Amino acid sequence: MINLRFKWVVAANGLYALIIVPIANHVISHSDKYPAEQRFELARRMINHMRRCSRTATRVYGVENIPREKGIIFYSNHQGKYDALGILLALKRPCGVLWEKKQANRLLSRQVCRLLEGVDIDLTDPRDKVRSIHKVTEAVRDGRDFLIFPEGGYTNNHNELQQFQSGCFSCSLRSRGPVVPVVIYDSYKAMNSNTFEKVITQVHFLKAIFFEEYGSLTKQQLADLVKSRIAEKLEEIKAGLCTDKKPDLVIGRA
């Protein structure tokens, strides 16, 4: 795929990058002077600028399903380059991301990842996968929220699910925090298409699964449970069962 839409976003952010990257790098290198909440807000500002350039609005549902306690892991389906952006803009407190290494090293993405204290992962290196999963687990144990895409990468799956990698679910089994399945819909259209039409994506936070419910499961069983709940909501959206529901939040002009 030529991906003209993403190329446009990159080109449109050229001047912005000259201004914001030095600011972000300064904040990153002096993180002791800038609280996590302040770094998160700077990352959100950068993300929101990219969202506007992509002519995307996002409708958010199920905000009430996000537990107040910290140490949550959000597990979402994966469609394209906008996925993490749309979810992070819907959150009110700092959240790290388990980010594929190549994507995390792009200009602007690199700064956002570091502002969020995200963890990069090389999906082709078994040792690096173990290292990354361990780092996420320790961060969640320390009370930080994290976003993970169990499908790993994405192809042209659009609104269809791919295989879930069970290894990342060990983060929850070891940290014992709440698991929140997340469904994104039409997210691939924002930055993984060749049109320039305005796009409306959806983010649905599903009911949290607490350790009391999943603690006796294996990581494969937990992966299957989360995937089944995401699949069920996806089918509801495709069937038009969510069209009459008012969103909790609309990011951008829908």
N, C-alpha and C positions, 0 to 999 in steps of 0.2 A: 504493500500500500504506500502511495506517495506521501500521505499524511500532510496535506497542504495546510490544514487548520493549525497543527502544532508548529509548522514552520512559520506561519504568520505570527503566532504568539511569541516565538523566539525573536523574530525580527522586530516586533512591536515593543519588546522589552529591552531592546538594545540600549537606548538612552537611559531608561530607568535603572538598568543594571549598573551603569557608570556612577550613578548617584547612591543607590542603596547598598551595593556590595561593600564599599569601604565602611559604611556605617555598620552593617551587619558583622563584618570581620572585626571591627573594633569592639563591638559588644561581646562577640564570641571570645576574643582574646582577653577580655576583662570580665569574664562571667562572674567573678567574685563580687563585682560592684553592681551587677544587674541581676535581680531576683528572677527565678524561673518564670514567674508570671509576666514580667516585663519582656523577657526574651520571647515568650510565647506570643505576646501581643504583636511584637515586631514581625515574627514569622507569619502571623495571621494577616498583617498588613501587606506583606509581600505576596502571600498566597491570593489575597483578595484582588490585588492588582492584576495578577495573572488570570484570575477568573474573569475580570472585566474585559481583558484583552481577548479572551476566548468567546466572548458574547454568550456567557452561560449564567443561568439562574438555577438555584437549587432549592427544592422544597424539602423540608425536614419534618419527619414524623417520629413519634414515639420518644420524645425527649424525656418524658416522665419515667421511662424504663431505665434510665441511667442511674445507678445507685449513687448515693451521696458519699459513701465510703471510698477511699482511694485504693489504688492497687488493682484497678480494673484492666482487663485485656479485652479490647474490641477485636472481634474476628469478622472480617468482611470479605464478600466476593470481590473479584478483581476484573476490571475491564479495560483500563487504560491509564494514561498519565494524569488524568484529573481526579482519580478515585480518592487518594489521600487528601487532596486539597478540599474537596467537597465535604468530607467527613470532619476534617480539622476545623473548618469554618463553622461547623455546627456545634462545636464543643466550647465550653466556657472556662475550662481550666487546662493547665499544661498536659500535653500528651505526646509521648515519643512515638516514633514509627520504626518498625523493622523494615528497612529499605534495601532493595536490591542494589548491590554495589555500583553497577554501571549507572543506574538512574541517580543514585545519591551523589555521584561525582560531577553531575552536570552543573554548569554555572546557575546560580540562584537556588537550584535544588540542594547543592552542597551547603550553602549558607542556611537554608531553611532546616535541613537535617541537623546541622550542628546547633542551631538555636534551640531546636526541640530536644537536644541531647538524644537524637535518634541513634539507631544501631544499623550499620550496613552489613550486608550478608552476601557472600559469593556462593550462589546456588550450585556452582560447579565444583566447589571445594568442600569435601566432607568435614575436614578439620575446621574450616572457617564457619561452617554451619553450626557445629557444636559450640564454637567460641561465641557466636552471635546469640544463640539460644540461651547460653549461660548468662551473658550480659543482660539480656532482656529479663530473665528470671530474677536476677539480683536486683535490677532496678524496680521491678514490680514488688518484690519483697520489701523494698525500702519505701513503698507507698506511692510509686509513680504509675500513672496510667500508660498503656501502650496500645498501639494499633498494629495488627498483623493481618496480612493477606495470605491465608493458608494455601491458596492455589499457586503461590510462588510468583510466577510470571503471568502473562496474558498473551493471547494470540488474537484471533478474530472471533472470540467467543461471544462478544456482544452481551446479550442478556441471558446467556446460557452458562451453567456452571461447568467448571473443569474439575479434575480430581483434586481433592484436598490432601495436602501433605501432613501426615499425622505428627511429625516430629515437633512442630512448633507448639502443639498442645501440651507438651511437657512443661512449658512455661507456667501454665495454669495449675497443673497437677502438683508442681513443686512450690509455687507461690501461694496457692489456695485462695486466690482472690476471685471476685465475681467475673463471670464470662458474659459478655454482651454480644450476641450475634448482630451483625449489621448488614443490611441489604442496600446495595446501590442499584439504581435502574437508569438506563440510558446514559450512564456516565461516559461511555466510550465515545459518544457523539461530541463531547466537549473539546477533546484534543486528539482524537484518533479517527478522524474522518476527513473527507475532502470537500465538505460544504462550508459555507460561511453564514449559514442561517443561524438565527438565535436558537439556543438550545436550552431546554429545561430538564434538569436531572432530578432524581429523587434519592434521598437518604432515609432509611427506616431503621431506627434502633428497636430491636426486639426485646422481649422480656429477658431480664438477666437470669443466668443459671448460676446458682451459688454452690459452694464447695460441698454442702450437705447433699446436694443432688448429684453431683458428678464425681465426688471424691472416690467412689468405689469403681469407677470406670477405668479402662485402659485408655491410652492416648488415642488409639484408633477408634474406640467406641465414642470418645468425646468428640473426635473429628466428625464421625458419622452423625452424632446428635446435632451438632452445630450446623452441619451441612443440610440436614433434613429440615431444620427450622428455616434456614435461608431459602431453601428450595420451595418450601410451602408458601412463604411470603411472595416469592417471585411469581409463582403461579397465580396467586391472588391478584397481583398487580397486572399481569398479562390478561387476566380475565376481566379486568375493569372493576374489580370489587373495591378498589381504594380511591376511585375517581371522585367520589362525593365527600371524602373525608377532608376536613380543613387541616392544612399543615400547621404545625406548631411554630414554624419559622420559615420565612422565605428569604433566601440570600440573593440579593440582586432583584431586578425587576422581572417578574415572571409574566 
